[in-house]
Amino acid sequence: MAAHIEVKERAKNRVSGILGSRYPFLQGPMRLITLGEMAAAVSEAGGCGVIAASGLSGERLRQELKRARELTTRPVAVNIPIYRPNALEAMEIAIEEGVTVIYTSAGNPAKIMERARAAGVRIIHKVSNLEMGVKAQAAGVDAVVAMGFEAGGHVGREQITTFCLIPQLADALVIPVIASGGIADARGVAAAFALGAEGVEVGTRLVATHECPVPEFFKEAVCRASIGDTLLLGREAMPIRVLKNRVTARVAGMDETEADRRIASEGDAHYVQEGGDKDTAVMPCGQAAGMIKQVQHISEVVEAMMKNAGAIAKDIVHTLEEEAG
Ligand SMILES: Cc1cc2nc3c(=O)[nH]c(=O)nc-3n(C[C@H](O)[C@H](O)[C@H](O)COP(=O)(O)O)c2cc1C
């Protein structure tokens, strides 16, 4: 009897418990992209949608939270980069609007833990190396999102890949680890769980969806990209993985100030949500783009990833057991 209860308890996924979602699937926050509508679509599909507070005024964040509420009754989280001057204001707005999970990044989560606990909000925090994970756990966060170097957007300076980061964090921490970076299909989900993760975060794969509000040229570029079509900008200070195009290829390898100066001198080069075209927009993108061939609905992506991962894992067990005789 006791053994039965133990198995049942272990079978309950801690990440979906924290997120309040059907699947332990977290949508990666993307500045000016993952707003109320996209986050709601992910939550409706069974994942946990995340509104990126970065770049939004307090009032706009409130509007996006209300928009999400109109579209889904499922929980939607908010990502707040802690170093931003309006981080505490964003947190208060999220709490007022009934958010139950705040996803912090870029700073020390210890700064907001007391307020989070008082409000009964769960905190998940993005890390890219072991030390950050240990520190976040000590600060009291509920889970870490561990992002490997192959991910789209800002990546860790230490260049640690998902395959090495996840097992080492899973061994070092007692809180659950959500794997991020390079996960774009059910094989990635199965691999992440095999490495010790209890959930996954997905960014690049969700860009190539009908619901993602980026320009069509970005989605087309993701679907056409091969594995070598991303590069790093700002290697020294805050490295960011983006799609290779005319502008980013020209400034790759330069230090951040020089790259910014050169991008500015192009006149028409911008972060993709602020302007530009396929040659001049800066489009954050992970190496997983190489395996994305088709724009799909978010619900199709989430279902295919989460439903097929178990079958893949069973197949692996079967093959390995047969091999071992
Ligand atoms: C277009 C794009 C924009 C992103 N913007 C942000 C951002 O504003 N803040 C952030 O914390 N992460 C950002 N990311 C990273 C994602 O949240 C996520 O961690 C990452 O995409 C996961 O790796 P993957 O791209 O291999 O799935 C962005 C990623 C992409 C692809």
The ligand as an SDF file (V2000), in Angstrom:
LIG
                    3D

 31 33  0  0  0  0  0  0  0  0999 V2000
   12.1860   35.5200  -30.8480 C   0  0  0  0  0  0  0  0  0  0  0  0
   12.6610   35.2610  -29.4500 C   0  0  0  0  0  0  0  0  0  0  0  0
   12.6130   36.2890  -28.5230 C   0  0  0  0  0  0  0  0  0  0  0  0
   13.0270   36.0410  -27.2090 C   0  0  0  0  0  0  0  0  0  0  0  0
   12.9400   37.0470  -26.2870 N   0  0  0  0  0  0  0  0  0  0  0  0
   13.2140   36.7800  -24.9760 C   0  0  0  0  0  0  0  0  0  0  0  0
   12.9940   37.7680  -23.9830 C   0  0  0  0  0  0  0  0  0  0  0  0
   12.5690   38.8840  -24.2730 O   0  0  0  0  0  0  0  0  0  0  0  0
   13.2560   37.4400  -22.6860 N   0  0  0  0  0  0  0  0  0  0  0  0
   13.7210   36.1950  -22.3290 C   0  0  0  0  0  0  0  0  0  0  0  0
   13.9220   35.9340  -21.1320 O   0  0  0  0  0  0  0  0  0  0  0  0
   13.9480   35.2360  -23.2580 N   0  0  0  0  0  0  0  0  0  0  0  0
   13.6930   35.5000  -24.5610 C   0  0  0  0  0  0  0  0  0  0  0  0
   13.8540   34.5130  -25.4960 N   0  0  0  0  0  0  0  0  0  0  0  0
   14.2810   33.1700  -25.0500 C   0  0  0  0  0  0  0  0  0  0  0  0
   13.0680   32.2740  -24.8030 C   0  0  0  0  0  0  0  0  0  0  0  0
   12.3040   32.7480  -23.7310 O   0  0  0  0  0  0  0  0  0  0  0  0
   13.4900   30.8120  -24.4820 C   0  0  0  0  0  0  0  0  0  0  0  0
   14.2570   30.7830  -23.2970 O   0  0  0  0  0  0  0  0  0  0  0  0
   14.3020   30.1890  -25.6010 C   0  0  0  0  0  0  0  0  0  0  0  0
   13.7410   30.5340  -26.8460 O   0  0  0  0  0  0  0  0  0  0  0  0
   14.3350   28.6740  -25.4710 C   0  0  0  0  0  0  0  0  0  0  0  0
   15.1740   28.0810  -26.3950 O   0  0  0  0  0  0  0  0  0  0  0  0
   14.6840   27.6150  -27.8810 P   0  0  0  0  0  0  0  0  0  0  0  0
   14.6090   28.8820  -28.6650 O   0  0  0  0  0  0  0  0  0  0  0  0
   15.7680   26.7210  -28.3480 O   0  0  0  0  0  0  0  0  0  0  0  0
   13.3640   26.9420  -27.7320 O   0  0  0  0  0  0  0  0  0  0  0  0
   13.4970   34.7500  -26.8410 C   0  0  0  0  0  0  0  0  0  0  0  0
   13.5600   33.7360  -27.7970 C   0  0  0  0  0  0  0  0  0  0  0  0
   13.1380   33.9680  -29.0870 C   0  0  0  0  0  0  0  0  0  0  0  0
   13.2130   32.8480  -30.0940 C   0  0  0  0  0  0  0  0  0  0  0  0
  1  2  1  0
  2  3  1  0
  2 30  2  0
  3  4  2  0
  4  5  1  0
  4 28  1  0
  5  6  2  0
  6  7  1  0
  6 13  1  0
  7  8  2  0
  7  9  1  0
  9 10  1  0
 10 11  2  0
 10 12  1  0
 12 13  2  0
 13 14  1  0
 14 15  1  0
 14 28  1  0
 15 16  1  0
 16 17  1  0
 16 18  1  0
 18 19  1  0
 18 20  1  0
 20 21  1  0
 20 22  1  0
 22 23  1  0
 23 24  1  0
 24 25  2  0
 24 26  1  0
 24 27  1  0
 28 29  2  0
 29 30  1  0
 30 31  1  0
M  END
$$$$
